[in-house]
Amino acid sequence: MFTRFRVRPFVHPTRLVLRVAKLHPQHTSTSLVLRTRGWSSSSTRRQQDKDAESNGENKQKRNSSDGATPSLFKRVRTFAKWTALLGASSAAGVILLGSAIFLHDAFTYTERHVDRVPVNPLALHPETGGPKNLPVAKVLVSDEEDEENRKLAQKPRLVIVGGGWGAMGILKTLQSGAYHVTLISPETFTTFTPLLPSAAVGTVQIRSLVEPLRKIVARLRGQYICGKAIDLVMGERLLEVETVGPDGDKHNIYIPYDKLVIAVGSTSTTHGVSGLEHTFQLKTVGDAQAIRRRISDNFETASLPTTTPEERKRLLSFVVCGGGPTGVETAAEIYDLCQEDILNFYPKLCREEVAIHLIQSREHILNTYSEAISRYAEDKFKRDSVNVITVARVKEVHNDKVIYTAKGLDDKLVERTIPSNFVLWSTGIAMNPFTKHVSALLPNQVHFKAIEVDAHLRVKGAPLGTVYAIGDASVMETNIVSHLLDLVDEADRNHDGRIDIDEWKIMAAQIKKRVPMAEEHLQKVRDLFERYDTDKDDSIDLNELALLLQEISSKITPLPATAQVAAQQGKYLGKKLSKLARQREILYANDIPFTDEAVGGPFRYMHLGSLAYIGNAAVFDFGNRSFMGGLAAMYAWRSVYWSEQVSSRTRALLMFDWVIRGIWGRDLSRL
């Protein structure tokens, strides 16, 4: 029934009007056509805008749905590209490094033959002489093995005793070819002593702190003799050295010298305390190795099930006597060992019962540093449960305990006991046996801790310009009164036996040259003069002058026995000796005395700051400023010590040790 109706498509009214106007223009109004066209254009635009919006939304939806996969693919492709580049560069680096090592081995592993080496017969069979009729090593074995060594054998003989900081300073700054250098030391290596506390607990390895002396002296084509200096014959310029022969017996020989430098360091002072044979010191590689073995043994024994609680507490009690840098750093390193390694690899009971005690005779630890640093270190140890005992003195040391005295509540001395199986003694310095013997040979040597030297580091009482002493083996003179007569002769221009203000200014300049450490106490010259001019006649007599010089002398503080002082003295002496060698002929030609004063001024110490490690933190004292902190300060402390290493080899090894310790921990083996 629906077939009679024809379905026509819908026609928009606008199109219908336009069609009628085209077929019958005479019957259609012009205004109607215009309005119809306006409707058409506006409606068409609206329809087009709707279509555009619809198309844009559809396109955005398609892009958002279809673009997720390409974006993820792009990221994966970028990651794969950089990973491949990293892998390829690493492989290329390994291949390049391997090739470099191969080429190095190919060109260095050569067959070298040494035939018919010339040796002076006197080197193999030395003549005897001297007060004890011992062999005199006038010629050494390698003095004539080549032309350069034969030339050096004709140079002045410079003998250096010791292989520490002072000796290294000389060897680094001495001009090559200026002297025939002979280095004498019982150890075949030099040691970076500030890091010995780290080596004692395995933070760094011993090999990273030592450098062979023969490699260091080779720059100067010098000689090395493994021996120990025991006596000195200044009249004949002979040094007696004790060596060990192939049979293990000791044999003494004489080493002749033109200039001798004593740089043998020091030992620890005893302060009259009994039982120090049960303690450890920390001055040499052997000391660090012995401490490491004892610490390892204590923890291993404490871990045994058969160890009693009382014995375990004694084994895990560590006593450090001395609150200086060495004692503080050792206590901090033991604490780090317990926190970072003992806690992880030993029964936790061992860590719980560890007790670290630090005994200090002064009111604060690190008492030579600023007060702020001392308090910071004490607070740090208090947080770490390190027992700091101040104003206390060790009375006796036994193999199983330490007895000390301290003030009680009523200010009376009370005796206390700490059971312990480990005691470190680090309480100041004393004379090395050789320096003690040299000091006894000279009548004007009155210092009881070291050899007294003048401002040019020459040993007082020895023939001028022949014997020097540096480092812990020496102490610069501070007594100005001993120069009173010489100062008066130089300054008293009218020879009336009195010193006026102008003559006093001349004398002050001379004092600064003779005793440079008095310079800071001579800033106000006129004020000092007026204070001692009691009769106000603008002059002072000799008695008043002696009192004035005595006051200045009492204010002078001796240089500290540190590695920094020894290194600066060694560098100063090396440069001055080189200058003496270069200007020898000029001085002789102009009739100028061949003395140290002719080529340079006196030694002046420049303090570059002090530092100490206190357990994942460090402190720096720069005199007027102090710096202390945690991890950042510790890395600054490491950077300073890393830069002060003797060679690039030890720098690399030290860096590897720190990295290995950070990733895998300390080596807990007992070696």
Salt bridges, closest charged atoms under 4 A:
ASP105 OD1 - HIS104 ND1 3.53
ASP143 OD1 - HIS180 NE2 2.93
ASP146 OD2 - ARG221 NH2 2.42
GLU147 OE1 - ARG150 NH2 3.07
GLU148 OE1 - ARG221 NE 3.64
GLU211 OE1 - ARG649 NH2 3.00
ASP231 OD2 - LYS132 NZ 3.55
ASP231 OD1 - HIS437 NE2 2.64
GLU240 OE1 - LYS132 NZ 2.80
GLU242 OE2 - LYS228 NZ 3.89
GLU242 OE2 - LYS250 NZ 3.77
ASP247 OD1 - HIS251 NE2 3.64
ASP258 OD1 - ARG237 NH1 3.96
GLU277 OE2 - HIS278 NE2 3.66
ASP297 OD1 - ARG670 NE 2.62
GLU311 OE2 - ARG314 NH2 2.46
GLU340 OE1 - ARG661 NH1 2.94
GLU340 OE1 - ARG666 NH1 2.78
ASP341 OD2 - ARG666 NH1 2.60
GLU371 OE2 - ARG375 NH2 3.09
GLU378 OE2 - HIS364 ND1 2.98
ASP384 OD2 - LYS380 NZ 2.51
GLU396 OE1 - HIS398 NE2 2.90
GLU415 OE1 - LYS395 NZ 2.80
ASP454 OD2 - ARG458 NE 2.89
GLU477 OE1 - LYS460 NZ 2.87
GLU477 OE1 - HIS483 NE2 3.15
GLU490 OE2 - ARG514 NH2 2.88
GLU519 OE1 - ARG604 NE 3.37
GLU520 OE2 - HIS521 NE2 4.00
GLU530 OE2 - ARG526 NH1 3.95
ASP535 OD2 - ARG498 NH2 3.72
ASP537 OD2 - ARG498 NH2 2.99
GLU551 OE2 - ARG531 NH1 2.63
GLU551 OE2 - LYS555 NZ 3.09
ASP596 OD1 - ARG458 NH1 3.45
ASP596 OD2 - LYS576 NZ 2.88
GLU597 OE2 - HIS456 NE2 3.87
GLU597 OE2 - ARG458 NH2 2.57
ASP667 OD2 - ARG292 NH2 3.72
